[in-house]
Amino acid sequence: MRGHGETDRGAGGDHSSGSRAAARPAFPWLWLIPGLLVLGGLLLWGIMVYPHLPEKVPQHFGSDGVDRYADKSVASVFVPVFVHAGALALLAGTAFGTLRITPLSELPPGRQASSLVNRPKTAEGARRVARAQLFLGFCLGLTLAVACTVMWSTAPQKQGQQPTGTLVLALLPVALGTLAVVVTALRDRAHDPGRARPTAG
């Protein structure tokens, strides 16, 4: 019952920082699932196609097509899987940290907000930013999936051959995810929590 009382007081901002931490928004696991599904799909796809890949596999392509190859190995073939797994873990950790930071609207009177910490203005703003970060992880997975259509082709393109439209399609998802994070963060910055904040000076 004591914990319940502390949570209720948290809505008014009159309790300790430890009590406020207990009332932080829950992690949006549903927003992490799409990225995990893409990761699982990439892993399964890579396992299935690996035996059929040539001895030289594409490692990089740009506007001029594939410009770098590597010997076939688990490390060279599964680079997209490793990159997506690492990026997804990083973004999930960032989203978790965003939700754990005390928003500006909940800081106790007289406490100065450090310029080194990019605090959301409200708990709802933190929730939206965390969702956008997880959405970016999903979009990055889609970008890597498009790239894999070239990197994991059983009939790889010749060096210098242009993959029509593939580069543009690969960049679109990650650009969309990045835009979502930026717009969400700017929206939070422009939001007025309806409470006067103490000034640093």
SVG drawing of the C-alpha trace seen along z (x, -y; Angstrom):
<svg xmlns="http://www.w3.org/2000/svg" viewBox="-3 -34 41 60">
<polyline fill="none" stroke="black" stroke-width="0.4" points="0.0,0.0 2.9,-2.3 4.1,-1.8 0.6,-2.6 0.6,-5.9 4.0,-6.8 2.8,-6.2 -0.2,-8.5 2.0,-11.2 4.2,-10.9 1.5,-12.3 1.7,-15.5 5.6,-15.5 5.7,-15.7 7.6,-12.5 11.3,-11.4 13.2,-10.6 13.3,-7.0 9.5,-6.8 9.3,-8.5 11.6,-5.9 9.2,-3.2 6.4,-5.0 8.3,-5.3 6.4,-4.1 6.6,-0.4 8.9,0.7 6.9,1.0 7.7,4.6 5.2,4.7 7.2,2.2 10.4,4.3 8.7,7.4 8.8,6.3 12.5,5.8 13.0,9.2 10.8,10.8 13.0,9.2 16.1,10.4 14.8,13.9 13.8,13.8 17.2,12.7 18.9,15.4 16.6,18.1 17.1,16.7 20.9,16.7 20.9,20.3 18.8,21.5 20.8,19.7 24.3,20.2 25.0,23.6 24.0,22.2 26.1,19.1 29.2,18.8 32.8,18.8 32.9,15.0 30.0,13.0 29.3,9.2 30.3,7.1 29.4,3.6 27.4,2.0 26.6,-1.6 25.3,-3.6 27.8,-1.9 26.8,1.6 28.8,4.2 32.3,2.9 33.7,5.3 33.7,9.0 34.9,11.4 35.5,15.1 32.4,17.0 32.4,17.6 29.9,17.3 31.5,14.0 31.2,12.5 27.8,13.9 26.0,13.1 27.3,9.5 23.8,8.1 22.4,10.3 25.2,9.3 24.7,5.6 21.0,5.8 21.3,7.7 23.8,5.1 21.8,2.1 18.5,3.5 20.1,4.2 21.6,0.7 18.3,-1.0 16.4,1.2 18.8,0.1 18.5,-3.5 14.7,-3.2 14.9,-1.7 17.2,-4.5 14.8,-7.1 12.0,-5.7 14.1,-5.7 15.2,-9.3 13.1,-11.6 11.2,-14.0 11.7,-17.7 8.0,-18.1 8.7,-15.8 12.0,-17.2 11.6,-18.6 11.5,-22.4 15.0,-23.9 16.7,-21.0 18.6,-22.1 18.5,-20.0 22.0,-19.0 22.7,-20.1 24.5,-16.8 21.3,-14.8 18.7,-15.0 15.6,-14.7 12.2,-14.3 9.7,-17.0 7.0,-14.6 6.6,-10.9 4.3,-10.6 7.0,-12.3 9.5,-9.7 7.1,-6.9 6.7,-8.3 10.5,-8.7 11.2,-5.2 8.6,-3.8 10.2,-5.8 13.7,-4.4 12.3,-0.8 10.6,-1.7 14.0,-2.8 15.4,0.6 12.7,2.3 13.4,0.0 17.1,0.7 16.2,4.4 14.2,3.7 17.1,1.8 19.4,4.7 16.9,7.2 16.9,5.2 20.7,5.2 20.6,9.0 18.8,9.4 22.2,8.4 24.6,9.8 22.9,13.2 22.1,13.6 23.0,17.1 23.9,15.5 25.8,12.4 26.1,9.4 29.3,8.7 31.5,6.0 30.3,2.6 26.8,3.9 24.2,1.5 21.4,3.0 18.5,1.0 16.5,-0.6 18.0,1.6 20.0,-1.2 17.1,-3.5 14.8,-0.8 17.5,0.0 17.8,-3.6 14.1,-4.4 13.2,-2.4 16.2,-3.7 15.4,-7.2 11.8,-6.8 12.8,-5.5 15.3,-8.3 12.7,-10.9 10.3,-9.4 12.8,-9.7 13.7,-13.3 10.1,-14.4 9.1,-12.7 11.9,-14.3 11.2,-17.8 7.5,-17.3 8.4,-16.6 10.7,-19.6 8.0,-21.9 5.4,-20.5 4.4,-22.6 4.0,-20.3 1.8,-23.0 4.2,-23.6 6.7,-26.3 10.2,-24.9 12.9,-26.3 15.6,-28.2 19.3,-27.5 20.1,-31.1"/>
</svg>
